Amino acid sequence: MSDRDPLRQPSLYIPHGGGPCFFMDWNPPGIWDRMADFLRGLVATLPARPRAVLLISAHWLEAAFTVGSHPQPPLIYDYYGFPEHTYQLRYGAPGAPVLAARVRTLLEAQALPAADDAQRGYDHGVFIPLKLVLPAADVPVVQLSLMASMDAAAHLAAGRALAALRNEGVLIVGSGMSFHNMRAYGDPRFGPVSERFDSWLTAAVEAAPAEREARLARWDEAPDARLSHPPRAEEHLLPLMVAAGAAPGGVGRCIFSDRVMETTVSAYRFD
């Protein structure tokens, strides 16, 4: 495919909610409905059905960028205190060891630390949103870890290294939450905090590509950045950096925003 091929996949940054939130009852009811509807409708917005998904989840950190190469990954129920039925959820999408090897090769070609893990399964940052996005579980999925250093520039560089995959029918998805302060959810005092950070983040994403990368690399200088993502807990924002880096020269835009548990959460697309 050429850079102008209309079937080239975008890269996305999506919210994955709280634990298994889309598959249980809440009080008040309907709190996650708009987000769930957004996720269910994502595939219809793509230029073609993806050949595979490369998903970067907030819930996997390693010393190096580590790619999951299990051919049939099990599920990791890495959430706690939820109803018993949520630990019986299933998502049987196959892995893609050949794609996993290519991901590692692309990262190493740019001198980025990379490794593979043939044992690890899909954590809930993968299977919870994908049960809505691709419910038939018939598209192969490869998971890529974050780096525990949480260096934003390194994650932007990883995205750039992987950008060629978009021309091969691979949908690159960062899965996290654009606001993630566990102590703030449900506290109305954090509504304005989340709105200020969200406004800054959307403006950064929608800036010209060079300016976008410069701003995202210094995201912690944004208004209320550390109230929105406390120090050493920015793992839910970093998948955005990979998605943004995977669209060098491309256009970024906000494709969804919602007020959930008194805070504003958004999703972004890069073409």
TIROMI-596639 format. One record per residue: residue number from 1; x, y, z of N, C-alpha, C in turn. Coordinates in nm, 2 decimals. Example, Ala and Ser with C-alpha at 12.3 -4.5 7.8 and 13.67 -1.06 7.14 Angstrom:
# TIROMI-596639
PT pos nX nY nZ caX caY caZ cX cY cZ
PT 1 1.32 -0.57 0.78 1.23 -0.45 0.78 1.32 -0.33 0.78
PT 2 1.28 -0.22 0.71 1.37 -0.11 0.71 1.29 0.00 0.79
This chain:
# TIROMI-596639
PT pos nX nY nZ caX caY caZ cX cY cZ
PT 1 0.08 -0.12 0.00 0.00 0.00 0.00 0.09 0.13 0.00
PT 2 0.04 0.23 -0.06 0.11 0.36 -0.06 0.06 0.44 0.06
PT 3 0.13 0.55 0.09 0.09 0.64 0.20 -0.04 0.70 0.17
PT 4 -0.09 0.70 0.05 -0.22 0.76 0.02 -0.33 0.65 0.00
PT 5 -0.30 0.53 0.03 -0.40 0.43 0.01 -0.52 0.45 0.10
PT 6 -0.64 0.46 0.05 -0.76 0.49 0.13 -0.79 0.37 0.23
PT 7 -0.72 0.26 0.22 -0.75 0.15 0.31 -0.65 0.14 0.42
PT 8 -0.56 0.24 0.43 -0.47 0.24 0.54 -0.54 0.26 0.67
PT 9 -0.51 0.18 0.77 -0.58 0.20 0.90 -0.53 0.32 0.97
PT 10 -0.62 0.38 1.05 -0.58 0.49 1.14 -0.51 0.43 1.26
PT 11 -0.47 0.51 1.35 -0.43 0.46 1.49 -0.53 0.53 1.58
PT 12 -0.56 0.46 1.69 -0.66 0.51 1.79 -0.61 0.51 1.93
PT 13 -0.67 0.60 2.01 -0.66 0.60 2.15 -0.80 0.59 2.21
PT 14 -0.83 0.48 2.28 -0.97 0.46 2.33 -0.97 0.45 2.48
PT 15 -1.08 0.49 2.54 -1.10 0.46 2.68 -1.15 0.31 2.70
PT 16 -1.10 0.25 2.80 -1.14 0.11 2.83 -1.23 0.10 2.95
PT 17 -1.27 0.21 3.01 -1.36 0.21 3.12 -1.29 0.17 3.25
PT 18 -1.38 0.13 3.35 -1.33 0.09 3.48 -1.35 -0.06 3.50
PT 19 -1.24 -0.14 3.50 -1.26 -0.28 3.52 -1.35 -0.34 3.41
PT 20 -1.44 -0.43 3.45 -1.54 -0.49 3.35 -1.67 -0.41 3.34
PT 21 -1.66 -0.28 3.35 -1.77 -0.19 3.37 -1.89 -0.21 3.27
PT 22 -1.85 -0.25 3.14 -1.96 -0.26 3.04 -2.04 -0.38 3.06
PT 23 -2.00 -0.47 3.15 -2.07 -0.60 3.16 -2.12 -0.63 3.30
PT 24 -2.17 -0.52 3.36 -2.23 -0.53 3.49 -2.32 -0.41 3.52
PT 25 -2.40 -0.42 3.62 -2.49 -0.32 3.66 -2.42 -0.21 3.74
PT 26 -2.47 -0.08 3.72 -2.41 0.03 3.80 -2.53 0.11 3.86
PT 27 -2.49 0.18 3.96 -2.59 0.27 4.02 -2.52 0.41 4.03
PT 28 -2.57 0.51 3.96 -2.69 0.51 3.87 -2.67 0.42 3.75
PT 29 -2.77 0.37 3.69 -2.76 0.29 3.57 -2.72 0.37 3.45
PT 30 -2.66 0.31 3.35 -2.63 0.38 3.23 -2.51 0.46 3.23
PT 31 -2.43 0.46 3.34 -2.31 0.55 3.35 -2.21 0.52 3.24
PT 32 -2.20 0.40 3.19 -2.10 0.37 3.09 -2.16 0.34 2.95
PT 33 -2.29 0.38 2.93 -2.36 0.34 2.81 -2.30 0.41 2.69
PT 34 -2.27 0.54 2.70 -2.23 0.62 2.58 -2.09 0.57 2.54
PT 35 -2.00 0.54 2.64 -1.87 0.49 2.60 -1.88 0.35 2.54
PT 36 -1.97 0.26 2.59 -1.99 0.13 2.53 -2.04 0.15 2.38
PT 37 -2.14 0.24 2.36 -2.19 0.26 2.23 -2.08 0.31 2.13
PT 38 -2.00 0.39 2.18 -1.89 0.44 2.10 -1.80 0.33 2.06
PT 39 -1.76 0.24 2.15 -1.67 0.13 2.12 -1.74 0.03 2.02
PT 40 -1.87 0.01 2.04 -1.94 -0.08 1.95 -1.94 -0.03 1.81
PT 41 -1.94 0.10 1.79 -1.95 0.16 1.66 -1.81 0.19 1.59
PT 42 -1.70 0.15 1.65 -1.57 0.19 1.60 -1.54 0.13 1.47
PT 43 -1.57 0.00 1.45 -1.53 -0.07 1.33 -1.60 -0.01 1.21
PT 44 -1.72 0.04 1.22 -1.79 0.10 1.11 -1.72 0.23 1.07
PT 45 -1.64 0.29 1.15 -1.57 0.41 1.11 -1.44 0.39 1.04
PT 46 -1.39 0.26 1.03 -1.26 0.23 0.97 -1.28 0.22 0.82
PT 47 -1.17 0.24 0.75 -1.17 0.23 0.60 -1.19 0.09 0.55
PT 48 -1.15 -0.01 0.64 -1.17 -0.15 0.60 -1.16 -0.23 0.73
PT 49 -1.21 -0.35 0.73 -1.19 -0.44 0.85 -1.05 -0.46 0.87
PT 50 -0.99 -0.45 0.99 -0.85 -0.47 1.01 -0.81 -0.61 0.99
PT 51 -0.69 -0.63 0.94 -0.63 -0.76 0.93 -0.59 -0.82 1.06
PT 52 -0.55 -0.73 1.15 -0.50 -0.76 1.29 -0.51 -0.63 1.37
PT 53 -0.51 -0.65 1.50 -0.50 -0.54 1.59 -0.37 -0.55 1.68
PT 54 -0.30 -0.44 1.68 -0.19 -0.42 1.78 -0.24 -0.33 1.89
PT 55 -0.25 -0.38 2.01 -0.31 -0.31 2.12 -0.21 -0.28 2.23
PT 56 -0.20 -0.16 2.26 -0.11 -0.11 2.37 -0.20 -0.08 2.49
PT 57 -0.19 -0.17 2.59 -0.28 -0.15 2.71 -0.20 -0.08 2.83
PT 58 -0.28 0.00 2.90 -0.22 0.06 3.02 -0.18 -0.04 3.13
PT 59 -0.23 -0.16 3.11 -0.21 -0.26 3.22 -0.09 -0.36 3.21
PT 60 0.00 -0.32 3.12 0.12 -0.41 3.11 0.24 -0.31 3.09
PT 61 0.33 -0.32 3.19 0.45 -0.24 3.19 0.57 -0.34 3.21
PT 62 0.67 -0.31 3.13 0.79 -0.39 3.13 0.91 -0.30 3.12
PT 63 1.03 -0.35 3.15 1.15 -0.28 3.13 1.18 -0.24 2.99
PT 64 1.14 -0.33 2.89 1.15 -0.30 2.75 1.01 -0.31 2.69
PT 65 0.99 -0.26 2.57 0.87 -0.28 2.50 0.86 -0.43 2.47
PT 66 0.76 -0.49 2.53 0.75 -0.64 2.52 0.62 -0.67 2.44
PT 67 0.64 -0.76 2.35 0.52 -0.80 2.26 0.48 -0.94 2.29
PT 68 0.35 -0.96 2.30 0.29 -1.09 2.33 0.29 -1.17 2.21
PT 69 0.35 -1.29 2.22 0.36 -1.38 2.10 0.29 -1.51 2.12
PT 70 0.20 -1.52 2.22 0.13 -1.64 2.24 0.03 -1.66 2.13
PT 71 0.02 -1.78 2.07 -0.07 -1.80 1.96 -0.22 -1.80 1.99
PT 72 -0.25 -1.83 2.12 -0.39 -1.83 2.16 -0.39 -1.78 2.31
PT 73 -0.38 -1.65 2.32 -0.36 -1.59 2.46 -0.48 -1.62 2.55
PT 74 -0.45 -1.66 2.67 -0.56 -1.67 2.77 -0.59 -1.53 2.82
PT 75 -0.69 -1.52 2.91 -0.73 -1.39 2.97 -0.68 -1.37 3.11
PT 76 -0.64 -1.25 3.14 -0.59 -1.21 3.27 -0.70 -1.13 3.33
PT 77 -0.76 -1.17 3.44 -0.87 -1.10 3.50 -0.80 -1.01 3.61
PT 78 -0.74 -0.91 3.56 -0.66 -0.82 3.65 -0.75 -0.70 3.70
PT 79 -0.86 -0.74 3.76 -0.95 -0.64 3.83 -1.00 -0.71 3.95
PT 80 -1.04 -0.63 4.05 -1.06 -0.69 4.18 -1.19 -0.64 4.25
PT 81 -1.26 -0.73 4.31 -1.38 -0.68 4.38 -1.51 -0.67 4.30
PT 82 -1.51 -0.72 4.18 -1.62 -0.71 4.09 -1.71 -0.83 4.10
PT 83 -1.83 -0.83 4.05 -1.92 -0.94 4.06 -1.86 -1.07 3.99
PT 84 -1.90 -1.18 4.05 -1.84 -1.31 4.01 -1.85 -1.34 3.86
PT 85 -1.96 -1.30 3.80 -1.98 -1.33 3.66 -1.88 -1.26 3.57
PT 86 -1.82 -1.15 3.62 -1.72 -1.08 3.54 -1.59 -1.15 3.52
PT 87 -1.57 -1.25 3.61 -1.45 -1.34 3.60 -1.48 -1.46 3.51
PT 88 -1.60 -1.46 3.45 -1.63 -1.57 3.36 -1.64 -1.52 3.21
PT 89 -1.61 -1.39 3.20 -1.61 -1.33 3.06 -1.51 -1.40 2.97
PT 90 -1.54 -1.42 2.85 -1.45 -1.48 2.75 -1.42 -1.40 2.63
PT 91 -1.30 -1.41 2.58 -1.27 -1.34 2.45 -1.16 -1.43 2.39
PT 92 -1.19 -1.49 2.28 -1.10 -1.60 2.22 -1.03 -1.55 2.10
PT 93 -1.00 -1.42 2.08 -0.93 -1.38 1.96 -0.79 -1.45 1.96
PT 94 -0.75 -1.50 1.84 -0.62 -1.56 1.84 -0.51 -1.45 1.84
PT 95 -0.39 -1.50 1.89 -0.27 -1.42 1.87 -0.22 -1.42 1.73
PT 96 -0.10 -1.36 1.71 -0.04 -1.35 1.58 0.11 -1.35 1.60
PT 97 0.17 -1.47 1.62 0.32 -1.47 1.64 0.40 -1.41 1.53
PT 98 0.36 -1.42 1.41 0.44 -1.36 1.30 0.43 -1.21 1.31
PT 99 0.32 -1.15 1.33 0.31 -1.01 1.35 0.38 -0.97 1.48
PT 100 0.38 -1.04 1.58 0.45 -1.01 1.70 0.60 -1.00 1.67
PT 101 0.65 -1.09 1.60 0.80 -1.09 1.56 0.83 -0.97 1.48
PT 102 0.74 -0.93 1.39 0.76 -0.81 1.31 0.76 -0.68 1.40
PT 103 0.67 -0.68 1.49 0.67 -0.56 1.59 0.80 -0.55 1.66
PT 104 0.85 -0.66 1.71 0.98 -0.65 1.78 1.09 -0.61 1.68
PT 105 1.09 -0.66 1.56 1.19 -0.62 1.46 1.19 -0.47 1.43
PT 106 1.07 -0.42 1.41 1.05 -0.28 1.38 1.10 -0.19 1.50
PT 107 1.07 -0.23 1.62 1.12 -0.15 1.74 1.27 -0.16 1.75
PT 108 1.33 -0.28 1.73 1.48 -0.29 1.74 1.55 -0.22 1.63
PT 109 1.48 -0.21 1.51 1.54 -0.13 1.40 1.56 0.01 1.43
PT 110 1.48 0.06 1.53 1.50 0.20 1.57 1.57 0.22 1.71
PT 111 1.64 0.11 1.74 1.72 0.11 1.86 1.64 0.12 1.99
PT 112 1.52 0.08 1.98 1.43 0.08 2.10 1.44 -0.06 2.17
PT 113 1.45 -0.06 2.30 1.45 -0.19 2.38 1.33 -0.27 2.36
PT 114 1.34 -0.39 2.31 1.23 -0.47 2.28 1.25 -0.62 2.32
PT 115 1.14 -0.69 2.36 1.14 -0.83 2.40 1.01 -0.89 2.36
PT 116 1.00 -1.02 2.38 0.88 -1.09 2.35 0.84 -1.18 2.47
PT 117 0.71 -1.20 2.48 0.66 -1.29 2.59 0.56 -1.39 2.53
PT 118 0.60 -1.51 2.53 0.52 -1.61 2.46 0.42 -1.68 2.56
PT 119 0.41 -1.63 2.68 0.32 -1.69 2.78 0.21 -1.60 2.82
PT 120 0.23 -1.47 2.82 0.13 -1.38 2.88 0.00 -1.37 2.79
PT 121 -0.11 -1.36 2.86 -0.24 -1.34 2.80 -0.28 -1.20 2.78
PT 122 -0.41 -1.18 2.74 -0.47 -1.05 2.73 -0.52 -1.00 2.86
PT 123 -0.48 -0.88 2.91 -0.53 -0.82 3.03 -0.66 -0.75 3.00
PT 124 -0.72 -0.69 3.10 -0.86 -0.64 3.08 -0.86 -0.51 2.99
PT 125 -0.74 -0.45 2.98 -0.73 -0.33 2.89 -0.74 -0.37 2.75
PT 126 -0.73 -0.50 2.72 -0.74 -0.56 2.59 -0.88 -0.62 2.57
PT 127 -0.92 -0.72 2.65 -1.04 -0.79 2.62 -1.17 -0.72 2.65
PT 128 -1.17 -0.63 2.75 -1.29 -0.56 2.78 -1.33 -0.47 2.67
PT 129 -1.25 -0.38 2.62 -1.30 -0.30 2.51 -1.32 -0.38 2.38
PT 130 -1.23 -0.48 2.35 -1.24 -0.55 2.23 -1.37 -0.64 2.22
PT 131 -1.42 -0.68 2.34 -1.55 -0.75 2.34 -1.66 -0.66 2.28
PT 132 -1.64 -0.53 2.28 -1.74 -0.44 2.22 -1.70 -0.40 2.08
PT 133 -1.57 -0.38 2.06 -1.52 -0.33 1.93 -1.53 -0.45 1.82
PT 134 -1.48 -0.56 1.86 -1.48 -0.68 1.77 -1.54 -0.80 1.85
PT 135 -1.67 -0.80 1.87 -1.73 -0.91 1.96 -1.71 -1.05 1.90
PT 136 -1.70 -1.07 1.77 -1.68 -1.20 1.72 -1.55 -1.26 1.75
PT 137 -1.45 -1.18 1.80 -1.32 -1.23 1.83 -1.25 -1.30 1.72
PT 138 -1.28 -1.25 1.60 -1.23 -1.32 1.48 -1.11 -1.25 1.41
PT 139 -1.06 -1.15 1.47 -0.94 -1.07 1.42 -0.83 -1.10 1.52
PT 140 -0.71 -1.14 1.47 -0.60 -1.16 1.55 -0.55 -1.04 1.63
PT 141 -0.51 -1.06 1.75 -0.47 -0.94 1.84 -0.33 -0.97 1.89
PT 142 -0.25 -0.87 1.89 -0.12 -0.87 1.95 -0.11 -0.76 2.05
PT 143 -0.07 -0.79 2.17 -0.06 -0.69 2.28 0.09 -0.65 2.29
PT 144 0.11 -0.52 2.31 0.24 -0.46 2.33 0.24 -0.39 2.46
PT 145 0.34 -0.41 2.54 0.35 -0.34 2.67 0.40 -0.20 2.66
PT 146 0.37 -0.13 2.76 0.44 0.00 2.79 0.58 -0.02 2.84
PT 147 0.66 0.08 2.84 0.79 0.08 2.91 0.77 0.13 3.05
PT 148 0.82 0.06 3.15 0.80 0.10 3.29 0.87 0.24 3.32
PT 149 0.96 0.28 3.24 1.02 0.42 3.26 0.92 0.53 3.24
PT 150 0.81 0.50 3.17 0.70 0.59 3.15 0.75 0.72 3.08
PT 151 0.85 0.71 3.00 0.91 0.82 2.92 0.82 0.84 2.80
PT 152 0.75 0.96 2.80 0.66 0.99 2.69 0.72 0.99 2.55
PT 153 0.84 1.04 2.55 0.92 1.05 2.42 0.95 0.91 2.36
PT 154 0.98 0.82 2.45 1.01 0.68 2.41 0.89 0.62 2.35
PT 155 0.77 0.65 2.41 0.65 0.59 2.35 0.60 0.65 2.22
PT 156 0.63 0.78 2.21 0.61 0.84 2.08 0.70 0.78 1.97
PT 157 0.83 0.75 2.01 0.92 0.69 1.92 0.88 0.55 1.88
PT 158 0.82 0.48 1.98 0.77 0.34 1.95 0.66 0.35 1.85
PT 159 0.57 0.44 1.86 0.47 0.46 1.76 0.52 0.49 1.62
PT 160 0.62 0.58 1.61 0.68 0.60 1.48 0.74 0.48 1.42
PT 161 0.81 0.40 1.51 0.87 0.27 1.46 0.77 0.18 1.40
PT 162 0.65 0.18 1.45 0.54 0.09 1.41 0.45 0.14 1.31
PT 163 0.47 0.26 1.26 0.37 0.33 1.17 0.35 0.25 1.04
PT 164 0.45 0.18 0.99 0.43 0.10 0.87 0.33 0.00 0.88
PT 165 0.30 -0.05 1.00 0.20 -0.16 1.01 0.06 -0.11 0.97
PT 166 0.04 0.02 0.98 -0.10 0.07 0.94 -0.12 0.04 0.79
PT 167 -0.01 0.05 0.71 -0.03 0.02 0.56 -0.04 -0.13 0.53
PT 168 -0.03 -0.21 0.64 -0.04 -0.36 0.62 -0.18 -0.41 0.68
PT 169 -0.27 -0.32 0.70 -0.40 -0.35 0.75 -0.41 -0.38 0.90
PT 170 -0.30 -0.33 0.97 -0.30 -0.35 1.12 -0.36 -0.22 1.19
PT 171 -0.46 -0.24 1.27 -0.51 -0.13 1.35 -0.44 -0.12 1.48
PT 172 -0.37 0.00 1.50 -0.29 0.02 1.62 -0.39 0.10 1.72
PT 173 -0.40 0.04 1.83 -0.50 0.09 1.93 -0.42 0.11 2.07
PT 174 -0.43 0.23 2.12 -0.39 0.26 2.26 -0.51 0.25 2.34
PT 175 -0.50 0.17 2.45 -0.62 0.15 2.54 -0.59 0.20 2.68
PT 176 -0.66 0.30 2.72 -0.63 0.36 2.85 -0.75 0.45 2.90
PT 177 -0.72 0.56 2.96 -0.82 0.66 3.00 -0.75 0.79 3.00
PT 178 -0.81 0.89 2.94 -0.75 1.02 2.92 -0.74 1.10 3.05
PT 179 -0.83 1.06 3.15 -0.82 1.11 3.29 -0.82 0.98 3.37
PT 180 -0.72 0.97 3.46 -0.71 0.85 3.54 -0.65 0.89 3.68
PT 181 -0.73 0.94 3.76 -0.69 0.96 3.90 -0.80 0.89 3.99
PT 182 -0.76 0.77 4.04 -0.86 0.69 4.11 -0.93 0.76 4.23
PT 183 -0.86 0.85 4.29 -0.92 0.92 4.40 -1.01 1.03 4.36
PT 184 -1.01 1.06 4.23 -1.09 1.17 4.18 -1.23 1.13 4.13
PT 185 -1.24 1.00 4.08 -1.36 0.96 4.03 -1.48 0.97 4.12
PT 186 -1.59 1.04 4.08 -1.70 1.06 4.16 -1.70 1.18 4.25
PT 187 -1.59 1.26 4.24 -1.57 1.38 4.32 -1.60 1.50 4.23
PT 188 -1.71 1.57 4.25 -1.74 1.68 4.16 -1.63 1.79 4.15
PT 189 -1.55 1.80 4.25 -1.44 1.90 4.25 -1.34 1.87 4.14
PT 190 -1.34 1.75 4.09 -1.24 1.72 3.98 -1.30 1.74 3.84
PT 191 -1.43 1.78 3.83 -1.49 1.81 3.70 -1.41 1.91 3.63
PT 192 -1.39 2.03 3.69 -1.32 2.14 3.62 -1.17 2.10 3.59
PT 193 -1.11 2.02 3.69 -0.97 1.98 3.67 -0.97 1.89 3.54
PT 194 -1.06 1.79 3.53 -1.05 1.71 3.41 -1.08 1.78 3.28
PT 195 -1.17 1.88 3.29 -1.21 1.96 3.17 -1.09 2.04 3.12
PT 196 -1.01 2.10 3.22 -0.89 2.18 3.18 -0.79 2.09 3.11
PT 197 -0.77 1.98 3.17 -0.67 1.89 3.11 -0.72 1.83 2.98
PT 198 -0.84 1.80 2.97 -0.90 1.75 2.84 -0.89 1.85 2.73
PT 199 -0.92 1.97 2.76 -0.91 2.08 2.66 -0.77 2.09 2.61
PT 200 -0.67 2.09 2.70 -0.53 2.10 2.66 -0.49 1.98 2.57
PT 201 -0.54 1.86 2.62 -0.50 1.74 2.55 -0.56 1.73 2.40
PT 202 -0.68 1.78 2.39 -0.74 1.78 2.26 -0.67 1.88 2.17
PT 203 -0.64 2.00 2.22 -0.56 2.09 2.14 -0.43 2.04 2.10
PT 204 -0.36 1.97 2.19 -0.23 1.91 2.16 -0.24 1.81 2.05
PT 205 -0.34 1.72 2.06 -0.37 1.61 1.96 -0.40 1.68 1.82
PT 206 -0.47 1.78 1.82 -0.52 1.84 1.70 -0.42 1.95 1.64
PT 207 -0.30 1.97 1.71 -0.20 2.06 1.65 -0.13 1.99 1.53
PT 208 -0.05 2.07 1.46 0.03 2.02 1.35 0.12 1.91 1.41
PT 209 0.15 1.81 1.32 0.23 1.69 1.38 0.35 1.72 1.46
PT 210 0.44 1.81 1.42 0.56 1.84 1.49 0.53 1.90 1.63
PT 211 0.43 1.99 1.62 0.39 2.06 1.75 0.32 1.96 1.84
PT 212 0.24 1.87 1.78 0.17 1.77 1.86 0.27 1.68 1.94
PT 213 0.37 1.63 1.87 0.47 1.55 1.94 0.54 1.63 2.04
PT 214 0.58 1.75 2.02 0.65 1.83 2.12 0.56 1.85 2.24
PT 215 0.43 1.88 2.22 0.34 1.90 2.34 0.32 1.77 2.41
PT 216 0.30 1.66 2.34 0.27 1.54 2.41 0.39 1.49 2.49
PT 217 0.51 1.51 2.43 0.63 1.47 2.50 0.65 1.54 2.64
PT 218 0.58 1.66 2.65 0.59 1.74 2.77 0.45 1.75 2.83
PT 219 0.37 1.64 2.82 0.23 1.65 2.87 0.22 1.69 3.02
PT 220 0.32 1.65 3.10 0.32 1.68 3.24 0.33 1.83 3.27
PT 221 0.35 1.91 3.17 0.35 2.06 3.19 0.21 2.12 3.17
PT 222 0.12 2.03 3.13 -0.02 2.08 3.09 -0.09 2.13 3.22
PT 223 -0.19 2.21 3.20 -0.28 2.25 3.32 -0.34 2.12 3.39
PT 224 -0.32 2.11 3.52 -0.37 2.01 3.60 -0.33 1.87 3.55
PT 225 -0.21 1.86 3.49 -0.17 1.73 3.44 -0.15 1.63 3.55
PT 226 -0.09 1.67 3.66 -0.06 1.57 3.76 -0.18 1.55 3.86
PT 227 -0.28 1.63 3.85 -0.41 1.59 3.91 -0.49 1.50 3.83
PT 228 -0.46 1.50 3.70 -0.53 1.41 3.61 -0.46 1.27 3.59
PT 229 -0.33 1.27 3.61 -0.25 1.15 3.60 -0.14 1.17 3.71
PT 230 -0.16 1.12 3.83 -0.07 1.14 3.94 0.07 1.09 3.90
PT 231 0.18 1.14 3.97 0.31 1.10 3.94 0.33 0.95 3.95
PT 232 0.40 0.89 3.85 0.43 0.75 3.84 0.30 0.67 3.82
PT 233 0.19 0.73 3.78 0.07 0.66 3.76 0.01 0.71 3.62
PT 234 0.09 0.74 3.53 0.05 0.79 3.40 0.03 0.68 3.30
PT 235 0.03 0.56 3.34 0.02 0.45 3.25 -0.11 0.45 3.16
PT 236 -0.21 0.51 3.21 -0.33 0.52 3.13 -0.33 0.62 3.02
PT 237 -0.23 0.71 3.02 -0.22 0.81 2.92 -0.12 0.77 2.81
PT 238 -0.02 0.70 2.85 0.09 0.66 2.76 0.05 0.59 2.64
PT 239 -0.05 0.50 2.64 -0.09 0.44 2.51 -0.13 0.55 2.40
PT 240 -0.17 0.67 2.45 -0.20 0.77 2.35 -0.07 0.81 2.28
PT 241 0.05 0.81 2.34 0.17 0.85 2.28 0.21 0.76 2.17
PT 242 0.18 0.63 2.19 0.21 0.53 2.08 0.12 0.55 1.96
PT 243 -0.01 0.57 1.99 -0.10 0.60 1.88 -0.07 0.72 1.80
PT 244 -0.03 0.83 1.87 0.01 0.95 1.81 0.13 0.94 1.73
PT 245 0.23 0.87 1.78 0.36 0.85 1.71 0.34 0.77 1.59
PT 246 0.24 0.68 1.58 0.22 0.59 1.47 0.16 0.67 1.35
PT 247 0.13 0.80 1.36 0.08 0.88 1.25 0.16 1.00 1.23
PT 248 0.29 0.98 1.20 0.38 1.09 1.17 0.33 1.17 1.05
PT 249 0.31 1.29 1.06 0.26 1.37 0.95 0.11 1.37 0.94
PT 250 0.04 1.28 1.02 -0.10 1.27 1.00 -0.18 1.37 1.09
PT 251 -0.31 1.36 1.07 -0.40 1.45 1.14 -0.46 1.38 1.26
PT 252 -0.46 1.45 1.38 -0.52 1.39 1.50 -0.65 1.47 1.53
PT 253 -0.75 1.40 1.58 -0.87 1.46 1.62 -0.94 1.39 1.73
PT 254 -1.02 1.46 1.81 -1.11 1.40 1.91 -1.23 1.33 1.84
PT 255 -1.25 1.21 1.88 -1.37 1.14 1.81 -1.48 1.10 1.91
PT 256 -1.45 1.13 2.04 -1.55 1.09 2.15 -1.51 1.16 2.27
PT 257 -1.61 1.21 2.35 -1.59 1.27 2.48 -1.71 1.24 2.56
PT 258 -1.69 1.22 2.69 -1.81 1.19 2.78 -1.77 1.23 2.92
PT 259 -1.87 1.26 2.99 -1.86 1.29 3.14 -1.90 1.16 3.21
PT 260 -1.80 1.10 3.28 -1.82 0.98 3.35 -1.77 0.99 3.49
PT 261 -1.85 0.96 3.59 -1.81 0.97 3.73 -1.75 1.11 3.76
PT 262 -1.81 1.21 3.71 -1.78 1.35 3.74 -1.66 1.40 3.67
PT 263 -1.60 1.32 3.58 -1.48 1.36 3.50 -1.50 1.34 3.35
PT 264 -1.42 1.42 3.28 -1.43 1.42 3.13 -1.32 1.32 3.08
PT 265 -1.37 1.23 2.99 -1.28 1.13 2.93 -1.30 1.14 2.77
PT 266 -1.19 1.13 2.70 -1.20 1.15 2.55 -1.13 1.04 2.48
PT 267 -1.16 1.02 2.35 -1.09 0.93 2.26 -1.04 1.01 2.14
PT 268 -0.93 0.95 2.08 -0.87 1.03 1.97 -0.83 0.93 1.85
PT 269 -0.83 0.99 1.74 -0.80 0.92 1.61 -0.69 0.99 1.54
PT 270 -0.60 0.92 1.48 -0.49 0.97 1.40 -0.49 0.91 1.26
PT 271 -0.50 0.99 1.16 -0.50 0.94 1.02 -0.38 0.98 0.94
